[in-house]
């Protein structure tokens, strides 16, 4: 945790161009864009990076086909273009995937209209993906026999994109990119409020690990606190044109339903899209859409039963899924944007509310508030924030710098060449479904060269350290040095997806877990181990 301790000292000692409050996807891209363009940036989050909404998504980067129904064609077009940017910028992390969608008899739209909508969606995406395909009942039964067809008139197949790893890992890679370009970031640092003093923001902050309080000084302040943005604006006295309302969504992770590499798509009983998403040897099913008043939510028995009932009703499973099959749960809120003083949608309209983002700017106080948004649109959010910050007089000496994306293909080719020369793939675990060379590049890109060097020096570094996972000893060492792992949950749930695909009791009993804790936390290993399993019994 040396990196975090060092950064805490720098937060208090320096004056920054911009302080970003919130380390979810909006805050992460804000920090990455601004630091890449030359601003001095600080980034803090009261939890871990991606420790709230951004760790509970469907892991999809999609253009929002459902918004065709509400005729938000401009939004769909923008999201499709954003999805394409992600596909081009992150070819190892964001991958195209086919959606295998069924249509109930008596569906609210005729099949021909749905078919036309799929083609329109494809065209909105500049035909970047494979074209849609109509599915007869016979085709569904032949290609996806796990899907029950008794209630369906047919279906269609279309393309979108998904994150090969988990959403929180994707967010952290933006944070890591920002730090590589000079950003001073720290997790578990809470903003207690801020005041505008002599032309700069003075933010009172508290280290939630030690309780120590200090001040962070900056010219501009970006509120990217996600569902807590309204509360933070109240702390600093900012009034905005927009605010948030919340929708709770849950997913259940269960044993793999089908070996097909597609996402199975249905319309749930409440009318919203419902997915069965591949997750290696697991499947993630959901989601719900429940209007709630607070961002702090939990999975209820009713939530679990809704998801299980919907998936069992739509699949031909030898044995229906029960709560005993649930390996892990994901539960978070979607922060949806409404006008301040305006009422949120009611009834069926609630399900049609979009994830469009809004950025409210106060040039007088150099304050920005980011509302709503979704992972698909993250590059646009970063660019827009940088434009607003520059318009307020903060110098961006490298304004044209492309701050996002994987390294140049020549860098990847050099990495793969070195990997071939040392026969890296021969170290791939027999339980892995992916070659080691591909996996290390996707997770670490340029940092993967460091892992190659460690493995060349000591082949033991290529051993899977935590039994039942695919994480190597050298990856744990890298996480200690460069990924600001402060608690065991940071690693198990966000830097990796171990806690999403391995049962809690299996994690606890996994050979090598304590050694991993010793690498990550040194003398605090046992305390961190106990802390995690006390909080997650």
C-alpha positions as CSV (number, residue, x, y, z in Angstrom):
1,X,0.0,0.0,0.0
2,X,3.0,2.2,-0.4
3,X,1.6,3.9,-3.5
4,X,-1.5,5.0,-1.6
5,X,0.5,6.3,1.3
6,X,2.8,8.3,-1.0
7,X,-0.2,9.7,-2.9
8,X,-1.9,10.8,0.3
9,X,1.1,13.0,1.2
10,X,1.0,14.5,-2.3
11,X,-2.7,15.3,-2.1
12,X,-2.1,17.5,0.9
13,X,1.2,19.0,-0.2
14,X,0.4,20.2,-3.8
15,X,-2.0,22.5,-5.5
16,X,-3.9,21.0,-8.5
17,X,-5.5,22.3,-11.6
18,X,-8.5,20.0,-11.0
19,X,-9.8,17.8,-8.2
20,X,-12.1,15.0,-9.3
21,X,-14.4,13.6,-6.6
22,X,-15.6,10.1,-7.5
23,X,-13.7,7.2,-8.9
24,X,-16.4,5.5,-10.9
25,X,-16.4,5.4,-14.7
26,X,-17.2,9.2,-15.0
27,X,-14.5,10.2,-12.5
28,X,-12.0,7.8,-14.0
29,X,-12.3,9.0,-17.5
30,X,-12.3,12.7,-16.3
31,X,-9.0,12.1,-14.6
32,X,-7.5,10.1,-17.5
33,X,-8.6,12.8,-20.1
34,X,-7.4,15.8,-18.1
35,X,-4.1,14.3,-17.0
36,X,-3.4,13.0,-20.5
37,X,-4.0,16.5,-21.9
38,X,-1.5,18.0,-19.4
39,X,-3.5,19.2,-16.4
40,X,-2.4,18.5,-12.9
41,X,-5.2,16.3,-11.5
42,X,-6.1,14.8,-8.1
43,X,-8.7,12.0,-7.9
44,X,-10.3,10.7,-4.7
45,X,-13.2,8.3,-3.9
46,X,-14.7,7.6,-0.5
47,X,-14.7,3.9,-1.4
48,X,-12.5,1.9,-3.7
49,X,-12.3,2.9,-7.4
50,X,-15.4,1.6,-9.1
51,X,-16.6,0.6,-5.7
52,X,-20.2,1.4,-6.1
53,X,-22.4,1.8,-9.3
54,X,-19.5,1.0,-11.7
55,X,-19.0,-2.5,-10.3
56,X,-22.6,-3.6,-10.8
57,X,-23.2,-3.1,-14.6
58,X,-24.2,-5.8,-17.1
59,X,-20.6,-5.7,-18.5
60,X,-22.0,-4.5,-21.8
61,X,-20.9,-1.8,-24.1
62,X,-24.0,-1.5,-26.2
63,X,-25.8,1.1,-28.3
64,X,-29.1,1.1,-26.4
65,X,-31.3,-0.8,-28.8
66,X,-34.2,-0.5,-26.3
67,X,-34.2,3.3,-26.8
68,X,-35.5,2.8,-30.3
69,X,-38.9,2.1,-28.6
70,X,-38.9,5.5,-27.0
71,X,-37.8,7.1,-30.3
72,X,-34.6,8.5,-28.9
73,X,-32.9,8.0,-32.2
74,X,-30.2,10.6,-31.5
75,X,-29.2,8.9,-28.3
76,X,-29.1,5.5,-30.0
77,X,-26.9,6.9,-32.8
78,X,-24.6,8.5,-30.3
79,X,-24.3,5.4,-28.2
80,X,-23.6,3.2,-31.3
81,X,-20.8,5.5,-32.3
82,X,-19.5,5.4,-28.7
83,X,-19.6,1.7,-28.7
84,X,-17.7,1.6,-32.0
85,X,-15.0,3.9,-30.5
86,X,-14.6,1.5,-27.6
87,X,-14.3,-1.5,-30.0
88,X,-11.6,0.3,-32.0
89,X,-9.7,1.7,-29.0
90,X,-9.8,-1.4,-26.8
91,X,-9.7,-4.4,-29.2
92,X,-8.6,-6.8,-26.4
93,X,-10.9,-5.5,-23.7
94,X,-14.2,-4.6,-25.6
95,X,-15.3,-7.4,-28.0
96,X,-18.2,-7.8,-30.3
97,X,-20.8,-10.4,-29.2
98,X,-24.0,-11.7,-30.7
99,X,-27.3,-11.2,-28.9
100,X,-29.8,-14.1,-29.4
101,X,-33.2,-12.5,-28.8
102,X,-36.6,-14.1,-28.6
103,X,-40.0,-12.5,-29.2
104,X,-43.1,-13.6,-27.3
105,X,-46.3,-14.3,-29.2
106,X,-48.5,-11.2,-28.9
107,X,-45.5,-9.0,-28.3
108,X,-46.3,-5.3,-28.2
109,X,-44.7,-4.8,-31.6
110,X,-45.2,-6.9,-34.7
111,X,-42.2,-9.1,-35.6
112,X,-41.7,-7.2,-38.9
113,X,-41.4,-3.9,-37.0
114,X,-38.9,-5.5,-34.6
115,X,-36.9,-6.9,-37.5
116,X,-36.9,-3.5,-39.2
117,X,-35.7,-1.9,-35.9
118,X,-32.8,-4.4,-35.8
119,X,-31.7,-3.3,-39.2
120,X,-32.1,0.4,-38.3
121,X,-29.9,-0.3,-35.2
122,X,-27.3,-1.9,-37.4
123,X,-27.3,1.1,-39.7
124,X,-27.1,3.6,-36.8
125,X,-23.9,1.7,-35.8
126,X,-22.4,2.3,-39.3
127,X,-22.7,-1.4,-40.1
128,X,-19.6,-1.9,-37.8
129,X,-20.9,-5.2,-36.5
130,X,-22.3,-8.4,-38.2
131,X,-25.8,-7.8,-39.6
132,X,-28.9,-9.0,-37.9
133,X,-30.4,-12.4,-38.6
134,X,-34.0,-13.5,-38.3
135,X,-34.5,-16.6,-36.2
136,X,-37.3,-19.1,-36.8
137,X,-38.5,-21.3,-34.0
138,X,-36.7,-24.2,-35.7
139,X,-33.5,-22.2,-35.8
140,X,-33.7,-21.3,-32.1
141,X,-34.3,-25.0,-31.2
142,X,-31.4,-26.1,-33.3
143,X,-28.8,-23.5,-32.3
144,X,-29.9,-22.8,-28.7
145,X,-31.8,-25.9,-27.4
146,X,-31.7,-24.5,-23.9
147,X,-34.2,-21.8,-24.9
148,X,-37.8,-22.9,-24.6
149,X,-39.8,-21.9,-27.7
150,X,-43.4,-22.7,-26.7
151,X,-44.2,-19.1,-25.9
152,X,-42.2,-17.5,-28.8
153,X,-43.1,-16.4,-32.3
154,X,-39.5,-16.4,-33.3
155,X,-36.5,-14.2,-32.7
156,X,-33.6,-12.3,-34.1
157,X,-29.8,-12.2,-33.6
158,X,-27.9,-8.9,-33.6
159,X,-24.5,-7.6,-32.5
160,X,-23.3,-5.3,-29.7
161,X,-20.2,-5.5,-27.5
162,X,-19.2,-6.6,-24.0
163,X,-16.3,-6.3,-21.6
164,X,-14.1,-9.4,-21.6
165,X,-13.2,-8.8,-18.0
166,X,-15.4,-7.1,-15.4
167,X,-16.6,-3.5,-15.4
168,X,-14.6,-2.5,-12.3
169,X,-11.4,-3.7,-13.9
170,X,-12.1,-1.6,-17.0
171,X,-12.7,1.5,-14.8
172,X,-9.5,0.9,-12.9
173,X,-7.5,0.8,-16.1
174,X,-8.5,4.4,-16.7
175,X,-7.4,5.3,-13.2
176,X,-4.1,3.6,-13.8
177,X,-3.7,5.5,-17.1
178,X,-4.4,8.7,-15.3
179,X,-1.7,7.9,-12.7
180,X,0.8,7.0,-15.4
181,X,0.3,10.6,-16.7
182,X,0.8,12.3,-13.4
183,X,-2.6,12.1,-11.7
184,X,-2.4,11.8,-7.9
185,X,-5.2,9.3,-7.0
186,X,-6.2,7.7,-3.7
187,X,-9.1,5.4,-2.8
188,X,-10.9,5.5,0.5
189,X,-10.6,9.3,0.7
190,X,-13.8,11.1,1.5
191,X,-14.6,14.7,0.5
192,X,-16.2,16.4,3.5
193,X,-17.1,19.5,1.5
194,X,-15.3,22.4,-0.2
195,X,-15.3,26.2,-0.2
196,X,-14.2,28.7,-2.8
197,X,-11.4,30.7,-1.3
198,X,-9.4,33.4,-3.1
199,X,-10.1,31.9,-6.6
200,X,-9.5,28.3,-5.7
201,X,-11.4,25.3,-4.2
202,X,-10.3,24.2,-0.7
203,X,-11.7,20.7,-0.2
204,X,-11.6,19.1,3.2
205,X,-10.8,15.4,2.9
206,X,-10.6,12.5,5.3
207,X,-8.6,9.3,4.9
208,X,-11.2,6.7,5.8
209,X,-8.5,4.1,6.7
210,X,-6.8,6.2,9.3
211,X,-9.3,9.0,10.1
212,X,-6.7,11.7,9.3
213,X,-8.1,14.9,7.8
214,X,-6.4,17.3,5.4
215,X,-7.1,19.8,2.6
216,X,-6.8,19.5,-1.2
217,X,-6.5,22.8,-3.2
218,X,-7.5,23.0,-6.8
219,X,-8.5,25.6,-9.4
220,X,-11.5,23.5,-10.6
221,X,-13.7,20.9,-8.9
222,X,-15.3,18.1,-10.8
223,X,-18.2,16.3,-9.0
224,X,-18.3,12.8,-10.5
225,X,-19.6,11.2,-7.4
226,X,-22.3,9.2,-9.3
227,X,-25.4,8.5,-7.2
228,X,-23.9,10.8,-4.5
229,X,-23.4,13.8,-6.8
230,X,-26.5,15.6,-5.4
231,X,-25.3,15.1,-1.8
232,X,-21.9,16.5,-2.7
233,X,-23.3,19.5,-4.4
234,X,-25.3,20.2,-1.3
235,X,-22.0,20.0,0.7
236,X,-20.3,22.6,-1.5
237,X,-23.3,24.9,-2.0
238,X,-23.7,24.2,-5.8
239,X,-27.2,24.4,-7.4
240,X,-27.6,22.5,-10.6
241,X,-30.2,22.2,-13.4
242,X,-30.3,18.5,-13.0
243,X,-30.5,15.9,-10.3
244,X,-30.6,12.1,-10.0
245,X,-33.3,9.5,-9.4
246,X,-32.5,5.9,-8.9
247,X,-33.3,2.5,-10.3
248,X,-32.1,-0.6,-8.6
249,X,-30.8,-3.4,-10.8
250,X,-29.6,-6.8,-9.7
251,X,-27.8,-9.7,-11.4
252,X,-27.3,-13.3,-10.2
253,X,-24.2,-15.3,-11.2
254,X,-25.0,-19.0,-11.7
255,X,-23.2,-22.0,-13.3
256,X,-22.9,-21.8,-17.0
257,X,-26.2,-22.2,-18.7
258,X,-25.0,-22.8,-22.3
259,X,-21.6,-23.1,-23.9
260,X,-22.8,-20.8,-26.7
261,X,-20.7,-17.6,-26.9
262,X,-23.9,-15.5,-27.3
263,X,-25.9,-13.4,-24.9
264,X,-29.4,-14.8,-24.6
265,X,-31.9,-11.9,-24.6
266,X,-35.5,-12.0,-23.5
267,X,-38.2,-9.6,-22.4
268,X,-38.9,-10.1,-18.7
269,X,-42.3,-10.0,-17.1
270,X,-42.0,-6.3,-16.3
271,X,-41.3,-5.5,-20.0
272,X,-37.6,-4.7,-19.8
273,X,-34.7,-6.5,-21.5
274,X,-33.5,-9.5,-19.6
275,X,-30.1,-11.2,-20.2
276,X,-28.2,-14.4,-19.7
277,X,-24.6,-13.2,-20.2
278,X,-21.6,-15.5,-20.7
279,X,-19.0,-15.1,-17.9
280,X,-16.4,-17.8,-18.6
281,X,-17.6,-20.9,-16.8
282,X,-20.5,-18.9,-15.3
283,X,-23.6,-17.1,-16.6
284,X,-24.8,-13.7,-15.3
285,X,-28.6,-13.4,-15.4
286,X,-30.7,-10.3,-14.8
287,X,-31.7,-7.5,-14.5
288,X,-34.4,-6.0,-12.3
289,X,-35.6,-2.4,-12.6
290,X,-37.0,-1.1,-9.3
291,X,-37.5,2.5,-8.5
292,X,-35.8,3.4,-5.2
293,X,-35.2,6.6,-3.2
294,X,-31.7,5.9,-1.9
295,X,-28.5,4.7,-3.7
296,X,-27.8,2.3,-0.8
297,X,-29.6,-0.9,-1.8
298,X,-29.5,-4.7,-1.2
299,X,-30.7,-7.8,-2.9
300,X,-34.0,-8.8,-1.5
301,X,-35.7,-12.2,-1.6
302,X,-38.2,-10.8,-4.1
303,X,-35.4,-9.6,-6.3
304,X,-33.8,-13.1,-6.3
305,X,-37.1,-14.8,-7.0
306,X,-37.9,-12.4,-9.9
307,X,-34.7,-13.2,-11.7
308,X,-34.9,-16.9,-11.0
309,X,-38.6,-17.1,-12.1
310,X,-37.9,-15.2,-15.3
311,X,-34.9,-17.2,-16.4
312,X,-36.5,-20.6,-15.5
313,X,-39.7,-19.6,-17.4
314,X,-37.7,-18.9,-20.5
315,X,-35.2,-21.8,-20.6
316,X,-35.4,-25.6,-21.0
317,X,-33.2,-26.5,-18.0
318,X,-33.0,-30.1,-16.8
319,X,-33.3,-28.8,-13.3
320,X,-34.7,-25.2,-12.6
321,X,-32.2,-22.8,-11.1
322,X,-32.7,-22.2,-7.4
323,X,-31.1,-20.0,-4.8
324,X,-28.6,-22.7,-4.1
325,X,-27.2,-22.3,-7.6
326,X,-26.4,-18.6,-7.0
327,X,-22.6,-18.2,-6.8
328,X,-22.6,-14.4,-6.5
329,X,-24.9,-11.4,-6.6
330,X,-24.5,-7.9,-8.1
331,X,-26.7,-5.1,-6.9
332,X,-26.5,-1.4,-7.6
333,X,-28.4,1.6,-8.7
334,X,-28.6,3.4,-12.0
335,X,-28.4,7.1,-11.5
336,X,-30.9,8.5,-14.0
337,X,-31.0,12.2,-14.9
338,X,-34.1,14.5,-14.4
339,X,-34.5,18.2,-14.4
340,X,-34.2,19.8,-10.9
341,X,-37.7,20.5,-9.7
342,X,-39.2,18.2,-12.3
343,X,-41.0,15.0,-11.5
344,X,-39.5,11.6,-12.5
345,X,-41.4,9.3,-14.8
346,X,-44.1,7.0,-13.4
347,X,-45.5,3.7,-14.4
348,X,-44.4,2.2,-17.7
349,X,-42.5,5.4,-18.5
350,X,-40.1,4.7,-15.7
351,X,-38.7,1.7,-17.7
352,X,-38.1,3.9,-20.7
353,X,-35.9,6.5,-18.9
354,X,-32.6,6.6,-20.7
355,X,-29.0,6.7,-19.4
356,X,-28.2,9.9,-21.2
357,X,-25.6,11.9,-19.3
358,X,-25.6,15.6,-18.5
359,X,-22.8,17.9,-17.4
360,X,-23.8,21.0,-15.5
361,X,-21.1,23.8,-15.4
362,X,-20.7,26.8,-13.2
363,X,-18.0,28.9,-14.8
364,X,-18.1,31.4,-12.0
365,X,-16.9,28.9,-9.4
366,X,-15.1,26.5,-11.8
367,X,-17.3,23.6,-10.8
368,X,-18.6,20.8,-12.9
369,X,-21.3,18.2,-12.0
370,X,-21.6,15.0,-14.0
371,X,-25.0,13.3,-14.0
372,X,-26.1,9.9,-15.3
373,X,-24.3,8.3,-18.2
374,X,-23.2,4.7,-18.9
375,X,-20.0,2.9,-19.5
376,X,-20.6,2.8,-23.3
377,X,-20.3,6.6,-23.5
378,X,-17.3,7.0,-21.3
379,X,-14.8,8.4,-23.9
380,X,-17.3,11.1,-24.8
381,X,-17.7,12.0,-21.1
382,X,-13.9,12.4,-20.7
383,X,-13.6,14.6,-23.8
384,X,-16.5,16.8,-22.8
385,X,-15.2,17.3,-19.3
386,X,-11.8,18.3,-20.7
387,X,-13.5,20.8,-23.0
388,X,-15.4,22.4,-20.2
389,X,-12.4,22.6,-17.9
390,X,-10.4,24.3,-20.7
391,X,-13.2,26.8,-21.3
392,X,-12.9,27.8,-17.6
393,X,-9.3,28.8,-18.1
394,X,-7.4,25.7,-17.0
395,X,-4.5,25.2,-19.3
396,X,-4.4,21.9,-21.3
397,X,-1.0,22.1,-23.0
398,X,-1.6,18.8,-24.9
399,X,-5.2,19.4,-25.7
400,X,-5.1,17.2,-28.9
401,X,-3.6,14.2,-27.1
402,X,-5.5,10.9,-27.6
403,X,-5.8,10.0,-23.9
404,X,-7.7,6.7,-24.3
405,X,-7.0,3.4,-26.0
406,X,-4.6,0.5,-26.0
407,X,-1.0,1.0,-27.0
408,X,-0.1,1.1,-30.7
409,X,-0.4,-2.3,-32.4
410,X,3.4,-2.5,-32.8
411,X,3.7,-2.5,-29.0
412,X,1.3,-5.5,-28.8
413,X,3.2,-7.3,-31.5
414,X,6.5,-6.8,-29.7
415,X,4.9,-8.2,-26.5
416,X,3.5,-11.2,-28.4
417,X,6.9,-11.8,-30.0
418,X,8.6,-11.8,-26.6
419,X,5.9,-14.1,-25.3
420,X,6.4,-16.6,-28.2
421,X,10.1,-16.6,-27.7
422,X,9.7,-17.6,-24.1
423,X,6.8,-20.0,-24.9
424,X,4.6,-18.1,-22.4
425,X,1.5,-20.0,-23.4
426,X,3.0,-23.2,-22.2
427,X,2.4,-21.9,-18.7
428,X,-1.4,-21.5,-19.3
429,X,-3.3,-23.3,-16.6
430,X,-5.2,-26.4,-17.8
431,X,-8.4,-24.9,-16.3
432,X,-8.1,-21.6,-18.2
433,X,-10.3,-21.0,-21.2
434,X,-7.9,-18.4,-22.7
435,X,-4.2,-18.4,-23.7
436,X,-2.0,-16.8,-21.0
437,X,-0.4,-14.4,-23.5
438,X,-3.8,-12.9,-24.5
439,X,-5.0,-12.7,-20.9
440,X,-2.0,-10.8,-19.6
441,X,-2.1,-8.3,-22.5
442,X,-5.8,-7.6,-22.0
443,X,-5.4,-7.0,-18.3
444,X,-2.2,-5.0,-18.3
445,X,-1.2,-4.0,-21.9
446,X,2.3,-2.3,-21.5
447,X,2.7,-3.5,-17.9
448,X,2.6,-7.0,-19.2
449,X,6.3,-6.6,-20.3
450,X,7.1,-6.4,-16.5
451,X,5.3,-9.7,-16.0
452,X,7.3,-11.3,-18.8
453,X,10.5,-10.2,-17.2
454,X,9.5,-11.6,-13.9
455,X,8.6,-15.0,-15.4
456,X,11.8,-15.2,-17.4
457,X,13.8,-14.5,-14.2
458,X,11.7,-16.9,-12.1
459,X,9.3,-19.3,-13.8
460,X,7.5,-19.8,-10.4
461,X,6.0,-16.3,-11.1
462,X,3.8,-18.0,-13.8
463,X,2.2,-20.3,-11.3
464,X,-1.4,-19.9,-10.4
465,X,-1.2,-18.6,-6.8
466,X,-4.9,-18.8,-5.7
467,X,-6.3,-22.2,-6.4
468,X,-9.4,-22.2,-8.5
469,X,-8.6,-18.9,-10.2
470,X,-6.3,-18.0,-13.1
471,X,-4.3,-15.3,-11.2
472,X,-0.5,-15.8,-11.2
473,X,2.0,-15.0,-8.5
474,X,3.5,-12.2,-10.6
475,X,0.0,-10.6,-11.0
476,X,-0.4,-10.4,-7.3
477,X,2.9,-8.7,-7.0
478,X,2.0,-6.2,-9.7
479,X,-1.3,-5.5,-7.9
480,X,0.6,-4.7,-4.7
481,X,2.9,-2.3,-6.4
482,X,0.7,-0.5,-8.9
483,X,-3.0,-1.1,-8.2
484,X,-3.6,0.4,-4.8
485,X,-5.2,-2.7,-3.3
486,X,-6.1,-1.5,0.2
487,X,-8.5,-4.2,1.3
488,X,-8.9,-7.8,0.2
489,X,-12.2,-7.0,-1.4
490,X,-10.5,-4.5,-3.7
491,X,-8.6,-7.4,-5.3
492,X,-11.1,-10.2,-5.2
493,X,-14.1,-8.1,-6.4
494,X,-12.7,-5.2,-8.5
495,X,-9.1,-5.7,-9.7
496,X,-10.1,-9.3,-10.5
497,X,-13.5,-11.0,-10.8
498,X,-12.7,-13.9,-8.5
499,X,-15.5,-13.0,-6.0
500,X,-18.0,-13.0,-8.9
501,X,-17.2,-16.5,-10.3
502,X,-16.0,-18.5,-7.2
503,X,-18.2,-19.3,-4.2
504,X,-17.4,-17.5,-1.0
505,X,-16.6,-20.8,0.9
506,X,-14.3,-21.9,-2.0
507,X,-12.4,-18.6,-1.9
508,X,-11.9,-18.9,1.8
509,X,-10.6,-22.4,1.5
510,X,-8.5,-21.7,-1.6
511,X,-4.9,-22.8,-1.4
512,X,-2.6,-19.8,-1.8
513,X,-5.1,-17.1,-0.7
514,X,-3.2,-16.4,2.5
515,X,0.1,-16.2,0.5
516,X,-1.6,-13.7,-1.8
517,X,-2.7,-11.7,1.3
518,X,0.9,-11.8,2.5
519,X,2.2,-10.4,-0.8
520,X,-0.5,-7.7,-0.9
521,X,-0.6,-6.6,2.8
522,X,2.6,-7.9,4.5
523,X,2.2,-8.0,8.3
524,X,-1.5,-7.1,8.0
525,X,-2.3,-10.1,5.9
526,X,-4.3,-12.0,8.6
527,X,-6.2,-8.9,9.6
528,X,-7.2,-8.1,6.0
529,X,-8.2,-11.8,5.5
530,X,-10.4,-11.8,8.6
531,X,-11.9,-8.4,7.7
532,X,-13.1,-9.6,4.4
533,X,-14.7,-12.8,5.6
534,X,-16.3,-11.1,8.6
535,X,-18.0,-8.6,6.2
536,X,-18.8,-11.3,3.7
537,X,-19.8,-14.4,5.8
